[in-house]
């Protein structure tokens, strides 16, 4: 399965991926409106982590065995036919099982306001269907995020 | 006689996992789930939401379409009364028989009910384990104002919190000296207790119920300490024990839990077990014991299902995990939170305002458990570190103090495996 491959040596901590993620998952699909009117600050599904000079942007790995799915009590997290591990925010009850279960810290709690739900990367499923790449990949100026087969799977080492 | 390649007794989370596991290896053969519960497959972990008014369909977390898509048929509202394992068949209430090639017993747990004087013939005494319990509580809401909950574990505190939200006056009686003893360390236990007291729930610790008072209707409970708590309803929430009902008087090894091997197989080759009924391997101490926890049941179900369908899929063991989802301030924990002996290192931190607390339990530089309150983003990284037994000596202070736990502190080699290679969840997918 193609996923977002993270190349930490190339990341320049520009945060373009976070902005692109928030914008593409907003109603307006415009960064400034998404931040200012839709109150989506902090709602990026990918998170830039920096310990200068090391930096990278990390998001859901769409695991073969997703622990977030194991811990989901509401059925909000399901695997789509194309392999994407998808979290339906409408169905999420905010039990934080996925936050506790994901070993990569890639399922995040939305603790602001009344809306208690988790959120995570959906691999830009709508964009993929339209033949586009995930927004973070497209926004990355230095190829620190690639949309590609992950190495282990490309080698066939663990496929069955 | 009705026949199915795979028969699953039970329809909840372990059974759902098993369907997933079976279909990884066998896309075609028939799967039949049987449950005495009329609602069929639903999320027991969301029953509190039903009591608060959600419709019952909301509990059906996989939905009927899912089972159709997976090619699963069902018999709901039908109780299995007999197991004829040597003939590979089951007997249902009413005498109907069902044959199988592979059987999964995902029969769950039953609430542990203490014998209490005065408990007989009272209407408003409830358990809080399955849908019928939740429905009874919901239908009786108008009949009580004050309620006593026995047990301050996960279910006890959850139902207490729920009823308090519904404007009932709730008292919790707990034999132990603190709340949520299995999930939390003493300090975080105190934080959880004060969060609930702030909402108006009363706690009576180191105490137990001697007698439920009242002739036909409950008027109150008398505690061992001598106090009397007026109430009209009592809820027992002491925990569940593996349900051995239909398993006794069979050749199955059942000793306070169904014994299964690393493939979730019982002592009978074509019979498997998963979920609250089994004694499962706890990876934190290497012991096999009942661990009635949601994610473990689901994972055991996947493992059992995969092996039933011809896979070679060992169970790597379960890690106890808890999310106190109902509290205003989120509390997550996993693994050993209260060290059993002096061989552990405990690190903890708290901000003066009391909005953030975290404790890490280590042994030989490796994480064995944690509690985090108020700051939970990235907590799963700690869960992953417990499972993978990475030496965290170099960055344990970061893990303790940084509110958002990130992958940036991990050793680069470890991180790069995740970023560019396969997921390292420990399962041999």
Interface residues (C-beta under 8 A of the other chain):
Chain A: X5 X6 X7 X8 X47 X49 X50 X51 X54 X55 X56 X58 X61 X63 X64 X65 X66 X67 X68 X70 X71 X73 X74 X75 X93 X94 X95 X96 X97 X98 X99 X100 X101 X102 X103 X104 X105 X106 X107 X108 X109 X111 X150 X151 X152 X153 X157 X158 X160
Chain B: X17 X43 X45 X46 X49 X61 X62 X63 X294 X295 X298 X299 X302 X321 X323 X325 X330 X332 X334 X376 X377 X378 X379 X380 X381 X383 X384 X385 X387 X388 X404 X405 X406 X407 X408 X409 X412 X415 X416 X418 X419 X420 X421 X422 X423 X424 X425 X427 X428 X429
